[in-house]
Amino acid sequence: MTPYNLRFPEYLDGYEAETEAKGYLVDVIVSTGKAEFDLTVYDPVRSVQEISDEVTSGGYFAMANVLVVPAVTRAEVSRAVDSLARVGFCGLNPRLAK
């Protein structure tokens, strides 16, 4: 398992219920000793809505590091990131150096 540090955005504090209801969370950061990953998190319903809206308006949907979890909660995101750590974050694109 790859060791990691999971950081949730500061704005989440006190707004967990609203975030779960919206089914969407950005600015989740996973850091390992070698890379950092920016995650965008959706629940299944919101992900379908977002994809449909993008395809309808722009003709396609493309986004790296999208994580779909049963509910957008700290527990579900943590569980999913822990699973990703077991496979060395395979499938995620690291943040590019600035």
C-alpha positions in Angstrom: 0.0 0.0 0.0 1.3 3.4 -1.0 1.5 5.8 2.1 -0.4 9.0 1.5 -1.9 12.1 3.1 -5.5 13.0 2.2 -6.5 16.7 2.5 -10.0 17.9 2.2 -10.7 21.6 1.3 -11.0 23.9 4.2 -14.4 25.1 3.0 -15.8 21.6 3.7 -15.7 22.2 7.5 -19.2 22.8 8.6 -20.7 22.2 5.2 -20.5 18.4 5.0 -24.3 17.9 4.7 -24.6 20.5 1.9 -21.7 18.9 0.0 -23.2 15.5 0.3 -26.6 16.8 -0.9 -25.0 18.5 -3.9 -23.0 15.3 -4.7 -19.9 17.2 -5.7 -16.6 18.1 -4.1 -13.4 19.7 -5.7 -10.0 20.4 -4.3 -9.4 17.1 -2.6 -5.7 16.5 -2.5 -3.8 13.2 -2.1 -0.1 13.5 -1.5 2.4 10.7 -1.6 6.2 10.9 -1.2 6.4 11.1 -5.0 3.3 12.8 -6.4 0.3 14.9 -5.6 -3.2 14.3 -7.1 -6.1 16.7 -7.3 -9.4 14.9 -7.1 -12.9 15.9 -8.2 -15.5 13.8 -6.4 -19.0 13.0 -7.5 -21.8 10.8 -6.3 -23.3 8.6 -9.1 -26.4 10.8 -9.7 -24.4 14.1 -9.9 -21.8 12.4 -12.2 -24.4 11.4 -14.7 -25.9 15.0 -14.6 -22.5 16.6 -15.1 -21.5 14.3 -18.0 -24.9 14.8 -19.7 -24.7 18.6 -19.3 -21.1 18.7 -20.7 -21.9 16.4 -23.7 -25.1 18.4 -24.5 -23.3 21.8 -24.3 -19.9 20.9 -25.6 -20.2 17.6 -27.4 -17.9 15.7 -25.1 -16.8 15.1 -21.5 -13.2 14.8 -20.4 -11.8 15.2 -16.9 -8.8 13.6 -15.2 -8.9 12.4 -11.6 -12.6 12.0 -11.3 -13.6 9.9 -8.3 -17.2 8.6 -8.1 -18.3 7.4 -4.7 -21.7 6.2 -3.3 -22.0 9.5 -1.3 -19.8 12.5 -1.1 -18.7 12.2 2.5 -15.3 12.2 4.2 -15.8 8.5 5.0 -16.6 7.5 1.5 -13.8 9.5 -0.1 -11.4 8.2 2.5 -12.5 4.6 1.8 -12.0 5.1 -2.0 -8.6 6.8 -1.6 -7.5 4.0 0.7 -8.4 1.5 -2.1 -6.5 3.6 -4.6 -3.5 3.5 -2.3 -3.5 -0.3 -2.4 -2.9 -0.2 -6.2 -0.4 2.7 -6.0 -2.9 5.3 -7.2 -3.0 3.6 -10.6 -5.3 5.4 -13.0 -4.7 8.9 -11.5 -2.7 11.6 -13.1 -0.3 13.5 -10.8 -0.3 17.2 -10.5 2.1 18.8 -13.0 5.0 20.8 -11.6 4.6 24.6 -12.0 
